[in-house]
Amino acid sequence: MQWWHPEALWFANISNMILWFTYVKGAVRALTGKFGAGITFKTTIKGAGKLLDSVLGDLWMPLLCFILSAISLGVGIHKLVSTAMAALLALV
């Protein structure tokens, strides 16, 4: 049996990122609604120009989630490599 399943890990990472993104987006909107003008519900936007304006306004949240996920991945890989190197040096 293979101990490394990259496809399953990729699917788990994507689903966790989607859940985290929706939670953070909902929490930010709830907090801004609590302290701001109130919670608003968006309707379906018609037209290419209006859709583009809406997408650019909501683009900061997925970008922030991606950057934080990439930083987390980098820290995890760094810890993995440094632990493996320390173990190899201990054997020598």
Residue pairs with C-beta under 8 A, 6 or more apart in sequence:
17 65
17 69
20 65
21 61
21 62
21 65
24 61
24 65
25 61
28 61
29 39
30 39
33 39
33 40
42 54
45 51
45 54
